[in-house]
Amino acid sequence: MTGSQKVSIPVQTELDLDSVLKGLDQLDAPEVEQFLHQVGSVLARKRGAGHLSERESELMMKINQAIPQQEKARFTVLTHQSEERQLSLEEHNELTGLTAVLEACYAERLKWLVELAHLRGVSLEDVMIGLEIGMDESGG
């Protein structure tokens, strides 16, 4: 092996809880907050990976099918046409109706996400990260 090649070797270190807490005590508040956020994400994934309760299963089904894809696709088309100022009055009315329908779907989905977070004892953000749902994702 030449001097320019590098080899990656995984290192395992065992720390007891007191050592971890002492290390956390040396961090600044923003670093501790980031650590807690990451721990919350790990916890959400681990809780989600195991057996789901009946209610969690129901919520997951509702969350995953909350936004009708056909309406979402039509909304996207009409929104683009609106941005290009190419909507007829009929299409404008259709866009207005679809907006109301999709907003109601998003509100329901958010309600179910909040309930799931409550059941799991984690934040809404942690549930969304665990489910790989972006904060700006509108639902599908």
C-alpha positions as CSV (number, residue, x, y, z in Angstrom):
1,M,0.0,0.0,0.0
2,T,1.4,3.4,-1.0
3,G,1.3,6.5,1.2
4,S,-1.4,8.2,-0.8
5,Q,-4.1,5.5,-0.2
6,K,-6.4,5.9,2.8
7,V,-8.3,3.1,4.5
8,S,-11.4,3.7,6.5
9,I,-11.6,1.7,9.6
10,P,-14.8,1.8,11.7
11,V,-14.2,2.5,15.4
12,Q,-16.6,1.5,18.1
13,T,-16.5,3.3,21.4
14,E,-18.6,2.5,24.4
15,L,-19.7,5.4,26.5
16,D,-21.9,5.3,29.6
17,L,-24.8,7.7,29.9
18,D,-22.9,9.8,32.4
19,S,-20.1,10.4,29.9
20,V,-22.5,11.4,27.2
21,L,-24.2,13.8,29.6
22,K,-20.9,15.3,30.6
23,G,-20.0,15.7,26.9
24,L,-23.4,17.4,26.3
25,D,-22.7,19.8,29.2
26,Q,-19.7,21.1,27.3
27,L,-21.7,22.0,24.2
28,D,-23.3,25.4,23.5
29,A,-27.1,25.6,23.6
30,P,-27.5,25.5,19.8
31,E,-25.4,22.3,19.6
32,V,-27.4,20.6,22.4
33,E,-30.6,21.6,20.6
34,Q,-29.3,20.1,17.3
35,F,-28.3,16.9,19.2
36,L,-31.8,16.6,20.8
37,H,-33.4,17.1,17.4
38,Q,-31.2,14.3,16.0
39,V,-32.1,12.1,19.0
40,G,-35.8,12.8,18.4
41,S,-35.4,11.8,14.8
42,V,-33.7,8.5,15.8
43,L,-36.5,7.9,18.3
44,A,-39.2,8.6,15.8
45,R,-37.6,6.1,13.3
46,K,-37.2,3.5,16.0
47,R,-40.7,3.8,17.2
48,G,-42.0,3.8,13.7
49,A,-39.9,0.7,12.8
50,G,-41.4,-1.5,15.4
51,H,-45.0,-2.8,15.7
52,L,-47.5,-0.1,15.2
53,S,-50.6,0.2,17.3
54,E,-54.0,-0.2,15.6
55,R,-54.5,3.6,15.8
56,E,-51.0,4.3,14.4
57,S,-51.7,2.0,11.5
58,E,-55.0,3.8,10.9
59,L,-53.2,7.2,11.0
60,M,-50.5,6.0,8.7
61,M,-53.0,4.8,6.1
62,K,-54.9,8.2,6.3
63,I,-51.6,10.2,6.0
64,N,-50.4,8.2,3.0
65,Q,-53.6,8.6,1.0
66,A,-54.7,12.0,2.2
67,I,-54.1,13.9,-1.0
68,P,-56.0,12.8,-4.2
69,Q,-53.3,12.6,-6.9
70,Q,-55.7,13.4,-9.7
71,E,-56.8,16.6,-8.1
72,K,-53.2,17.5,-7.1
73,A,-52.1,17.0,-10.7
74,R,-54.9,19.1,-12.1
75,F,-54.2,21.8,-9.5
76,T,-50.6,21.9,-10.7
77,V,-51.6,22.3,-14.3
78,L,-54.1,25.1,-13.5
79,T,-51.7,26.9,-11.2
80,H,-49.1,26.9,-13.9
81,Q,-51.7,28.3,-16.4
82,S,-52.6,30.9,-13.8
83,E,-49.0,32.0,-13.5
84,E,-48.9,32.3,-17.3
85,R,-52.2,34.2,-17.1
86,Q,-53.8,31.7,-19.4
87,L,-56.9,30.7,-17.4
88,S,-60.4,30.9,-18.7
89,L,-63.1,31.9,-16.2
90,E,-64.2,28.3,-16.0
91,E,-60.7,27.2,-15.3
92,H,-60.3,29.9,-12.7
93,N,-63.4,28.7,-10.9
94,E,-62.1,25.1,-11.1
95,L,-58.8,26.2,-9.6
96,T,-60.6,28.0,-6.8
97,G,-62.6,24.8,-6.0
98,L,-59.5,22.6,-6.2
99,T,-57.7,25.0,-3.8
100,A,-60.4,24.6,-1.2
101,V,-60.5,20.8,-1.6
102,L,-56.7,20.4,-1.3
103,E,-56.5,22.9,1.6
104,A,-59.0,20.7,3.5
105,C,-57.0,17.6,2.6
106,Y,-53.8,19.2,3.9
107,A,-55.5,20.3,7.1
108,E,-56.8,16.8,7.7
109,R,-53.3,15.3,7.0
110,L,-51.7,17.7,9.4
111,K,-54.2,16.8,12.0
112,W,-53.4,13.1,11.6
113,L,-49.6,13.9,11.7
114,V,-50.1,15.8,14.9
115,E,-52.0,12.9,16.4
116,L,-49.3,10.4,15.4
117,A,-46.6,12.7,16.9
118,H,-48.7,12.8,20.2
119,L,-49.1,9.0,20.2
120,R,-45.3,8.5,19.7
121,G,-44.4,11.2,22.2
122,V,-42.3,13.1,19.7
123,S,-42.5,16.4,17.9
124,L,-44.4,16.9,14.7
125,E,-41.1,17.7,13.0
126,D,-39.6,14.5,14.2
127,V,-42.6,12.5,12.8
128,M,-42.3,14.3,9.5
129,I,-38.6,13.6,9.3
130,G,-39.2,9.9,10.2
131,L,-41.8,9.6,7.5
132,E,-39.6,11.6,5.1
133,I,-42.2,14.3,4.6
134,G,-40.7,17.8,4.0
135,M,-42.1,20.7,5.9
136,D,-43.0,22.4,2.7
137,E,-44.3,19.2,1.1
138,S,-47.9,19.6,0.4
139,G,-48.9,16.1,0.6
140,G,-48.1,13.4,-1.7
